[in-house]
């Protein structure tokens, strides 16, 4: 359990490096690296990557949502058939979680490729 939490935090840190000019897909790379470095199974890699990616992308969306009092999220939600702002925040977090989780899944399977039998 501790390995999953630490690897989720690792995914969050590697993905947060995108704020310093690196591409958005570093969340997936962080999930893959976390699965390999912490020697996680593919399922544990997916779960840790999903948790880290969800928290990262949801937090980034909240950092944009709060200063403008939800104006942008409300307008985008109106364009998407009347979604509420919290739906968009949850959807953003889910997409980031899926990105990090799939990276962790690939990293878990890639680790098994390089293991000696």
N, C-alpha and C positions, 0 to 999 in steps of 0.2 A: 504494500500500500504506500509506503514511504517513497519507493522508487517511482511510482506512478505520479505522486504529487510533485516530486522533484523534477521529473521529466516534463510535467505540465508547466511548471514554472520556467523550465529551460525553453520550451516552445514559446511561451509568452515573451521571454527576453529576446530570443532570436527574432521573433516576429516584430517586436517593438523596434528593432533596428531599422525597419522600413521608414520610421519617422526621421531617420538621419540620411535619407536619400537612396536606400536600397529598395528593390522592387517589392511589391505586395506579396508575391508568391514565396517570400522567405518564411512565411508561416508554415508552408508545406515542407520546406527544407528543414526547418527547425523540428518538425514532427518526425521526419525521417532520421535526422541526426540523433534526436533524443532516444528513439527506439534502438538505434545501434549502440549508442554510448551507454545507455542504462540497461542494455540487454533485456528488452521487453519482448513478450510474445506479440504477435500481430494484433490480437484483441486489446491487450493492455496498451500497446502503442497507439491504437486508434482512440482509446478512451482518454489517454493522457493528451494526445494531440488535439482531440476535440475540446477537452476542457480548457487547455491553454489558448487555443484559437478562438473559442467562444468568448472567453474573458477578455482577450486582447481586442477583438473586433467590436464587441459590445461596449467596452470601455472607450475605444476610440470614437464610436458613434455617440456615446454619451458626452464626450468632451466637445463634440460639435453641436450637440443638441441643447445642452444647458445654456451656453452663453447667448444664444439667439431665441431663447424661450420656446423652442420647438417650432418656430415659424417654417423653417425649411422642411422639416419632417412632415408637418401638416400639409404643406403644399404638394410635396411628393406623394403623400398618402392620398390626397384628393385626385391626383392624376392617375393613381393606381386603384380606381374604383372605390374610393372612400376608406382606405385603411387608416387606422389610428396610428399616431406616432409611436406608441409602444410596440405595435405590430412590426413596424419598420426596424425598430431597434432590435427586437427579437430575431427578425429575419436576417439582419446584418450579422448578429452574433452567430446564428445558425450557419450561415455561409462561411464565416471564418472558422467555426468549429469543424465544419465538413472539410474545409481545406487542410487544416492542421491534422485532423483525424485520418484523412486519406494519406497524407504524408507519413504519419506514424504507422499506418498499415503497410505501406510500401517499405518503410524502413525495417519493420519487423520481419517481413518476408525476405528482404534483401540480406538481413543478418543471418537468416537460416541458410542462405545460399553459400555463404562464406564460412560456415562452421565445418569443422572436421567431424567426420562421422566415426 
